[in-house]
Amino acid sequence: MADEILTVSEVAHLLKVAEKTVYTMAQNAELPCFKVRGQWRFRRQDLDTWIGSQVAGAAASEESPLKSKSPMRKGGRR
């Protein structure tokens, strides 16, 4: 199907995560999604693009040299 629309349950199955994770990611705009009468929906094509960008981003961060960071002190300050 050219423009397949998925539900939260279907996306959770696709990403192999809990439905609550998909809800949280949708609410935080971490996944490409939209609402239909209050229910989250996802275009398969948008998810495929998002997955590709996540994989590419992970590969790029593995290839780049680690930047020197100062250690964290107690209280979360540097």
TIVEX-772034 format. One line per field, with one value per atom (N, C-alpha, C): residue number from 1; atom name; x, y, z. Coordinates in steps of 0.001 Angstrom, whole numbers. Layout:
<atoms>
n c(NUM	...)
atom c(CA	...)
x c(X	...)
y c(Y	...)
z c(Z	...)
</atoms>
This chain:
<atoms>
n c(1	1	1	2	2	2	3	3	3	4	4	4	5	5	5	6	6	6	7	7	7	8	8	8	9	9	9	10	10	10	11	11	11	12	12	12	13	13	13	14	14	14	15	15	15	16	16	16	17	17	17	18	18	18	19	19	19	20	20	20	21	21	21	22	22	22	23	23	23	24	24	24	25	25	25	26	26	26	27	27	27	28	28	28	29	29	29	30	30	30	31	31	31	32	32	32	33	33	33	34	34	34	35	35	35	36	36	36	37	37	37	38	38	38	39	39	39	40	40	40	41	41	41	42	42	42	43	43	43	44	44	44	45	45	45	46	46	46	47	47	47	48	48	48	49	49	49	50	50	50	51	51	51	52	52	52	53	53	53	54	54	54	55	55	55	56	56	56	57	57	57	58	58	58	59	59	59	60	60	60	61	61	61	62	62	62	63	63	63	64	64	64	65	65	65	66	66	66	67	67	67	68	68	68	69	69	69	70	70	70	71	71	71	72	72	72	73	73	73	74	74	74	75	75	75	76	76	76	77	77	77	78	78	78)
atom c(N	CA	C	N	CA	C	N	CA	C	N	CA	C	N	CA	C	N	CA	C	N	CA	C	N	CA	C	N	CA	C	N	CA	C	N	CA	C	N	CA	C	N	CA	C	N	CA	C	N	CA	C	N	CA	C	N	CA	C	N	CA	C	N	CA	C	N	CA	C	N	CA	C	N	CA	C	N	CA	C	N	CA	C	N	CA	C	N	CA	C	N	CA	C	N	CA	C	N	CA	C	N	CA	C	N	CA	C	N	CA	C	N	CA	C	N	CA	C	N	CA	C	N	CA	C	N	CA	C	N	CA	C	N	CA	C	N	CA	C	N	CA	C	N	CA	C	N	CA	C	N	CA	C	N	CA	C	N	CA	C	N	CA	C	N	CA	C	N	CA	C	N	CA	C	N	CA	C	N	CA	C	N	CA	C	N	CA	C	N	CA	C	N	CA	C	N	CA	C	N	CA	C	N	CA	C	N	CA	C	N	CA	C	N	CA	C	N	CA	C	N	CA	C	N	CA	C	N	CA	C	N	CA	C	N	CA	C	N	CA	C	N	CA	C	N	CA	C	N	CA	C	N	CA	C	N	CA	C	N	CA	C	N	CA	C	N	CA	C	N	CA	C)
x c(844	0	893	622	1476	1466	327	225	-411	225	-312	-301	-1422	-1564	-1571	-734	-597	-1146	-1567	-2025	-857	-1102	-78	361	-591	-283	592	276	1051	2468	2599	3924	4743	4105	4806	5341	4545	4973	6119	6006	7036	8373	8333	9556	9996	9141	9420	9618	8661	8630	7205	7032	5704	4847	3538	2631	2816	3068	3279	4475	5506	6680	6288	5462	5011	4175	3252	2449	3353	4320	5224	6022	6559	7337	6463	5221	4294	3995	3702	3396	4581	5793	7001	7526	6740	7100	8426	8674	9883	9644	8399	8019	7150	7252	6356	4946	3991	2634	1614	354	-748	-1912	-2899	-4056	-5289	-6110	-7419	-8420	-9187	-10157	-9551	-8367	-7725	-6906	-6852	-6079	-4854	-3684	-2450	-2445	-1954	-1783	-419	126	1481	1486	2106	2275	3490	3332	4423	5637	5395	6491	7284	6589	7270	8101	7551	8291	9526	9388	10546	11660	11285	12267	12893	12059	12548	13513	13165	14036	15371	15326	16553	17432	16824	17609	18191	17470	17979	19183	19095	20193	21393	21163	22255	22898	22095	22622	23460	23031	23784	25112	25092	26326	27297	26796	27652	28282	27524	28077	29117	28995	29995	31294	31205	32387	33134	32438	33096	33925	35072	35903	35202	35450	34836	35455	34599	35083	35418	36446	36873	35850	35361	34393	34938	34702	35149	34220	34737	33903	32862	31751	30666	30995	30706	30868	29539	29558	28323	27375	26113	25121	24861	25538	25280	25966	26884	27584	28992	29508	30869	31852)
y c(-1179	0	1247	2185	3351	4287	4481	5431	4752	3696	2905	3710	3683	4363	3305	3514	2544	3087	2184	2525	2434	2868	2778	1332	434	-980	-1516	-1148	-1614	-1038	231	854	205	-68	-733	-2081	-2813	-4115	-3939	-2950	-2687	-2331	-1474	-1029	-1956	-2928	-3883	-3175	-2281	-1571	-1637	-1190	-1174	-61	-246	776	2090	1995	3200	3988	3302	3969	4750	4159	4831	6057	5920	7068	8199	7861	8872	9555	8775	9339	10217	9819	10628	11949	11898	13108	14063	13535	14354	14711	14414	14692	14035	12843	12096	11148	10947	10125	10972	10763	11479	10897	11728	11225	12348	11971	12928	12294	13093	12586	12600	11572	11493	11322	12389	12375	11903	12401	12094	10818	10100	8860	9059	8627	8769	7843	8379	7603	7928	6981	7080	6622	7413	6994	6082	4926	3953	4570	5342	5971	6912	7693	8604	7823	6719	5895	5267	4803	4221	5262	6488	7572	7867	7921	8189	7092	5849	4728	4854	5180	5355	6458	7554	8653	8270	7458	7001	6083	5199	4283	5065	6016	6831	7666	8225	9026	8201	6991	6107	5714	5445	5069	6243	7438	8621	8900	8715	8988	7940	6724	5692	5977	6600	6884	8113	9090	10325	10101	10769	10606	11184	10587	11068	12394	13324	14616	14536	15231	15266	16039	15422	16071	16052	17126	17149	16277	15610	14724	15518	14862	15476	15463	16581	16632	16325	16119	15891	17047	16736	17770	18036	17309	17415	18593	19286	20424	20020	20701	20429	21335)
z c(0	0	0	-859	-1040	168	801	1901	3117	3585	4684	5987	6705	7988	9088	10115	11199	12515	13380	14724	15705	16935	17983	18164	18207	18394	17267	16044	14895	14905	15309	15387	16498	17633	18740	18278	17551	17025	16034	15150	14151	14805	15828	16491	17623	17933	19014	20358	20650	21924	22474	23706	24317	23710	23731	23230	23991	25295	26101	25582	25130	24562	23320	22469	21245	21608	22584	23027	23510	24344	24895	23790	22871	21776	20876	20658	19849	20556	21844	22605	22654	22649	22699	21307	20278	18879	18500	19039	18698	17523	17174	16027	15101	13788	12874	12993	13390	13620	13503	13579	13577	14329	14654	15381	14493	14678	14048	15186	15439	16534	17849	18149	19422	19455	18341	18302	17406	17903	17147	15941	14820	13593	13006	12238	11712	10263	9385	7998	7923	7329	7225	6530	5484	4743	5649	6489	7417	8435	8927	9889	9251	8018	7320	7164	6831	6715	8072	9115	10472	10925	10672	11044	10319	9035	8266	8843	9272	9842	11198	11964	13251	13051	12081	11784	11268	10371	9823	10922	11812	12915	13868	14143	15031	14389	13096	12397	12362	12144	12090	13448	14519	15848	16237	15723	15995	15254	14079	13277	13754	14346	14753	16011	16124	17320	18541	19679	20908	21295	21695	22137	23604	23990	25384	26198	27253	28128	29534	30244	31631	32457	33470	34284	35047	35309	36057	37544	38208	39656	40303	41591	42337	42094	42013	41790	40319	39453	38028	37350	38038	37441	37020	36040	35568	36237)
</atoms>
